[in-house]
Amino acid sequence: MRVFRVFLRDESGATAIEYGLIAALISVVAIATLTTVGTKLNAKFIKVSNGLN
C-alpha cells in the first residue's frame, strides 16, 4: 500500500507531459504562423515579379 501512495504522489511524469504539451502547442502555433507569413510573402514576390515584367 505504501508503494501505491508514493506512486500517486509522484508528479515527475505529469511535469514532463505538461512540458511536452506546451512544446507541441508552441510548434503548432509556429507552423501556422510561418505558413501564413510564407503564403503572404510569396504573393508579394509574385506581385513584384509581375510588376517588373
Secondary structure, DSSP 8 states (H G I E B T S, - for coil): -HHHHHHHH--HHHHHHHHHHHHHHHHHHHHHHHHHHHHHHHHHHHHHHHHH-
